[in-house]
């Protein structure tokens, strides 16, 4: 799932080449442009359900890639009481 591939630590981008290797349905022998279309479709669907997928041209380490901003998607930790 694309979401899992992008759910790394804050500020860590995931290049498309890595996403292609990790996500089932992207790692087949299809042409690059066909896989990119699948990824574009999946990004659109994720955004439609409220999961922000961002692209960074150059992160702190000079890498290009995608990520999901934790502060916009992940919720704070829930704590259960014994009640």
PyMOL commands that set and color helices and strands:
alter all, ss='L'
color gray80, all
select helices_A, chain A and resi 2-6+16-22+32-48+70-73
alter helices_A, ss='H'
color red, helices_A
select strands_A, chain A and resi 54-56+65-67
alter strands_A, ss='S'
color yellow, strands_A
deselect
rebuild
show_as cartoon
